[in-house]
Amino acid sequence: MTLVNCTDGHGVTALHVAANAGYDDVVKALLETGDIDVDSKPLQGKSVRMLVRSYPKNVQQILQEYLVSREMGMDVG
């Protein structure tokens, strides 16, 4: 596990927190590491990928673009 994927006692990652709070600059920085796990699930069982639509619009767009790029095999880091 890389440092960017460390979790708190509930399994929540920095990406979960930043996305939920709408911190788009932090979300971008975490995604740009190339090591981020968008499928990590905290104890409540919802990954960042699963929660995209529940985040603020600015973060939704960033995450959707990242996920599409990743699925197309494009360099996203």
Backbone as CSV, one residue per row, in Angstrom:
resi,resn,N_x,N_y,N_z,CA_x,CA_y,CA_z,C_x,C_y,C_z
1,MET,0.854,-1.182,0.000,0.000,0.000,0.000,0.893,1.237,0.000
2,THR,0.587,2.157,-0.892,1.349,3.400,-0.932,0.774,4.390,0.073
3,LEU,1.550,5.383,0.392,1.144,6.376,1.376,-0.169,7.060,1.002
4,VAL,-0.390,7.336,-0.275,-1.625,8.022,-0.686,-2.860,7.162,-0.478
5,ASN,-2.672,5.867,-0.279,-3.807,4.968,-0.065,-3.997,4.559,1.393
6,CYS,-3.250,5.180,2.297,-3.425,4.874,3.721,-4.840,5.222,4.150
7,THR,-5.324,4.488,5.128,-6.697,4.687,5.593,-6.731,5.026,7.076
8,ASP,-7.857,5.612,7.473,-8.061,5.857,8.899,-8.679,4.596,9.515
9,GLY,-9.121,4.670,10.729,-9.693,3.525,11.425,-10.973,2.995,10.810
10,HIS,-11.562,3.762,9.914,-12.809,3.351,9.255,-12.575,2.936,7.808
11,GLY,-11.316,2.920,7.388,-10.989,2.531,6.026,-11.104,3.648,5.008
12,VAL,-11.268,4.882,5.476,-11.433,6.039,4.599,-10.060,6.553,4.164
13,THR,-9.920,6.822,2.866,-8.665,7.329,2.323,-8.705,8.849,2.180
14,ALA,-7.544,9.419,1.899,-7.467,10.862,1.647,-8.327,11.238,0.445
15,LEU,-8.393,10.366,-0.554,-9.214,10.643,-1.733,-10.692,10.706,-1.366
16,HIS,-11.152,9.809,-0.506,-12.547,9.867,-0.044,-12.837,11.217,0.612
17,VAL,-11.949,11.632,1.502,-12.154,12.881,2.252,-12.113,14.088,1.321
18,ALA,-11.106,14.153,0.469,-10.965,15.296,-0.437,-12.137,15.378,-1.411
19,ALA,-12.548,14.248,-1.951,-13.660,14.235,-2.901,-14.953,14.668,-2.221
20,ASN,-15.209,14.147,-1.052,-16.430,14.475,-0.326,-16.488,15.955,0.050
21,ALA,-15.335,16.532,0.372,-15.276,17.938,0.769,-15.234,18.888,-0.433
22,GLY,-15.066,18.343,-1.636,-15.028,19.183,-2.827,-13.688,19.841,-3.072
23,TYR,-12.623,19.291,-2.487,-11.282,19.850,-2.646,-10.685,19.371,-3.968
24,ASP,-11.081,20.020,-5.058,-10.678,19.550,-6.376,-9.162,19.567,-6.586
25,ASP,-8.467,20.534,-6.031,-7.005,20.575,-6.186,-6.343,19.375,-5.509
26,VAL,-6.863,18.982,-4.359,-6.310,17.831,-3.643,-6.647,16.546,-4.395
27,VAL,-7.878,16.452,-4.897,-8.277,15.283,-5.684,-7.351,15.142,-6.892
28,LYS,-7.118,16.234,-7.613,-6.226,16.202,-8.781,-4.827,15.745,-8.387
29,ALA,-4.303,16.295,-7.302,-2.951,15.939,-6.852,-2.861,14.455,-6.500
30,LEU,-3.858,13.941,-5.825,-3.857,12.521,-5.463,-3.937,11.641,-6.705
31,LEU,-4.781,12.002,-7.654,-4.908,11.219,-8.883,-3.620,11.260,-9.697
32,GLU,-2.942,12.390,-9.685,-1.717,12.553,-10.467,-0.545,11.733,-9.930
33,THR,-0.665,11.204,-8.716,0.413,10.361,-8.192,0.543,9.074,-9.002
34,GLY,-0.556,8.659,-9.620,-0.545,7.418,-10.381,-0.665,6.182,-9.517
35,ASP,-0.643,6.350,-8.201,-0.719,5.218,-7.275,-2.052,5.124,-6.548
36,ILE,-2.952,6.036,-6.813,-4.193,6.108,-6.049,-5.109,4.933,-6.372
37,ASP,-5.778,4.430,-5.356,-6.716,3.310,-5.515,-8.143,3.850,-5.419
38,VAL,-8.798,4.017,-6.562,-10.172,4.543,-6.568,-11.185,3.468,-6.200
39,ASP,-10.714,2.238,-6.031,-11.607,1.136,-5.682,-11.505,0.705,-4.227
40,SER,-10.692,1.403,-3.440,-10.570,1.108,-2.018,-11.904,1.376,-1.330
41,LYS,-12.356,0.417,-0.532,-13.655,0.553,0.124,-13.495,0.701,1.638
42,PRO,-14.044,1.784,2.183,-14.031,1.907,3.640,-15.027,0.925,4.252
43,LEU,-15.150,0.957,5.543,-16.002,-0.005,6.232,-17.450,0.014,5.751
44,GLN,-17.948,1.175,5.302,-19.323,1.222,4.805,-19.443,0.640,3.399
45,GLY,-18.318,0.261,2.779,-18.340,-0.509,1.551,-18.513,0.230,0.241
46,LYS,-18.303,1.540,0.207,-18.467,2.300,-1.034,-17.131,2.915,-1.449
47,SER,-16.642,2.531,-2.612,-15.386,3.082,-3.117,-15.626,4.463,-3.715
48,VAL,-14.542,5.183,-3.964,-14.637,6.491,-4.622,-15.324,6.325,-5.971
49,ARG,-14.960,5.280,-6.696,-15.584,5.016,-7.994,-17.110,4.872,-7.844
50,MET,-17.550,4.190,-6.802,-18.979,3.970,-6.591,-19.704,5.241,-6.147
51,LEU,-18.976,6.160,-5.542,-19.583,7.362,-4.974,-19.467,8.605,-5.859
52,VAL,-18.918,8.468,-7.051,-18.653,9.634,-7.900,-19.839,10.582,-7.958
53,ARG,-21.014,10.077,-8.190,-22.193,10.941,-8.367,-22.657,11.630,-7.092
54,SER,-22.140,11.219,-5.958,-22.548,11.849,-4.691,-21.642,13.021,-4.309
55,TYR,-20.538,13.194,-5.035,-19.597,14.261,-4.722,-20.005,15.575,-5.388
56,PRO,-19.443,16.691,-4.915,-19.717,17.979,-5.567,-19.381,17.908,-7.060
57,LYS,-20.091,18.687,-7.850,-19.962,18.650,-9.315,-18.526,18.834,-9.803
58,ASN,-17.768,19.749,-9.177,-16.393,19.976,-9.620,-15.551,18.712,-9.476
59,VAL,-15.779,17.962,-8.425,-15.037,16.723,-8.186,-15.566,15.605,-9.081
60,GLN,-16.862,15.573,-9.305,-17.438,14.559,-10.198,-16.759,14.592,-11.561
61,GLN,-16.608,15.789,-12.119,-16.018,15.925,-13.442,-14.574,15.424,-13.461
62,ILE,-13.798,15.788,-12.460,-12.396,15.362,-12.379,-12.303,13.840,-12.303
63,LEU,-13.109,13.256,-11.427,-13.069,11.804,-11.257,-13.568,11.070,-12.493
64,GLN,-14.621,11.569,-13.115,-15.136,10.918,-14.314,-14.105,10.945,-15.435
65,GLU,-13.441,12.077,-15.619,-12.396,12.174,-16.646,-11.249,11.217,-16.340
66,TYR,-10.868,11.128,-15.068,-9.797,10.216,-14.664,-10.182,8.766,-14.955
67,LEU,-11.390,8.391,-14.569,-11.829,7.013,-14.751,-11.929,6.645,-16.228
68,VAL,-12.442,7.535,-17.050,-12.524,7.279,-18.487,-11.125,7.130,-19.069
69,SER,-10.215,8.029,-18.701,-8.844,7.956,-19.188,-8.189,6.654,-18.785
70,ARG,-8.408,6.256,-17.557,-7.798,5.023,-17.058,-8.350,3.801,-17.787
71,GLU,-9.661,3.795,-18.018,-10.280,2.659,-18.707,-9.838,2.584,-20.167
72,MET,-9.496,3.731,-20.751,-9.031,3.756,-22.132,-7.535,3.467,-22.220
73,GLY,-6.890,3.284,-21.059,-5.474,2.971,-21.026,-4.578,4.162,-21.281
74,MET,-5.130,5.356,-21.083,-4.337,6.567,-21.292,-3.511,6.852,-20.052
75,ASP,-2.400,7.553,-20.229,-1.557,7.947,-19.115,-2.278,9.040,-18.353
76,VAL,-2.607,8.784,-17.085,-3.354,9.748,-16.282,-2.522,10.349,-15.179
77,GLY,-1.281,9.913,-15.021,-0.432,10.415,-13.941,0.385,11.590,-14.336
